[in-house]
């Protein structure tokens, strides 16, 4: 007779599973006990508990005895600790850490594990979607999970993480606080609270949560890096660098921590210390010496230290004369310093040194593009493509440079070629959509915007563009749906708030008219524009009238008219003046279109 147990269901608030297995039978003790005949039915699909209650009681007694005997010699430590690298590997595969309850007693008020199978599946799917950065899908699933299993607080943890990743920090706080009220020592919730508060410039509070996270997992390098970032933001540079060094002692290959050390030292003019750290990085990864030195040189350039950067690029050129990257960066610095003749000569020398290297021409093209020279950039990208026909990044940048010159037909050909190679490039769909807009081909523009949004749902700009296209094509219901989608992705976008408020306040279609919602949206748009935008105030007046508050609508419209007059917005002035006459007669304004600002 063999004893078995499964405590995993306790992660979902369900009872654990305890059981015994004989040569023929398996008995499982949980909220609703089970009994299976393994010989007659190896797949265990028919529960024999009602048919064989006597056998079930017998096996239950055996199980109770085995559990009591095991309890006498049970170890006090039943949980193995994962080292940092093992934890990272598990998380990269989509697994999440967490504890199971160690109590072997059953609670009659807790659900049976079988009742939580769907929750387990949904939780695993949500974890996978977050891991793959399919954030809107994960968010929608978590909303459904809360409706079905409101007592499962880890769903709030998922939502907190999603909202932080979507830069919606205020909303994230509520979900994370919910988790911490139930489970104060939840590491991920404390760490994410710190991240959200840091982004909201509430660094003092963020430090409190990072410290709690590190009390729970003192050697978690992600939390150490976040804690260090917050300390540095508070001006505690040395303490911040010490925390980063501690993270690197635990996980020497943590590139983010290395970069933060270097960035902090360079930003605060501690170049000698930065140089020492660069050597430490090279000692850890000697085969990456060239990349490390070049990246440090780029960092120096970004922090307005071109002379120091040139010194490092010269070192790279001396050490690796056959590699073009340091040459490219050196030329970039020369151009940024205004040494145009020397910079151009430097790049001409590069093309002579590496005449068959498509990457050289590509990098020169990128630099010329950044210098606002699309004609010259396009020429370099074209040369790169002549040397390497499948250089898709060069083709993409060539198409962009052509579009910038207004050569939309040529740009369109290259973008379409890229989609033939890989139809799932959302950025290419975006660019084709804009080209079709330039060519007044609205249906094709809408097709590409929709495909881009399908491939990458967290693009509020695309939802906004599709709303505008839908409005222009007379599909007001679809326009409103896209405004709603854009607002969900970026809740405090004044233009979207205004347009949606106008639609909900003035729509001719009854199914689109929602005056109370219109008023809420319009008020928020006015708050964000500080009540200083005539068009947004006009929308607020329309929403007030739609709710029957005509006196207030008149006062708001008059203020909007005065602002429009001051800012010389004649169209807005004329529109709101006409609407004001209606409000004075106790009538709301209605029109079959969506108003844009």
Helices and strands as residue ranges (DSSP letters): E 2-6, G 8-12, E 17-21, E 25-29, E 34-37, H 53-72, H 84-92, G 113-116, H 117-131, H 135-148, H 154-165, H 169-182, H 187-199, H 203-216, H 221-233, H 237-250, H 255-267, H 271-284, G 286-288, H 289-302, H 306-319, H 324-336, H 340-353, H 358-370, H 374-387, H 392-404, H 408-421, H 426-438, H 442-455, H 460-472, H 476-489, H 494-506, G 510-512, H 515-528, H 534-546, H 550-566, H 570-584
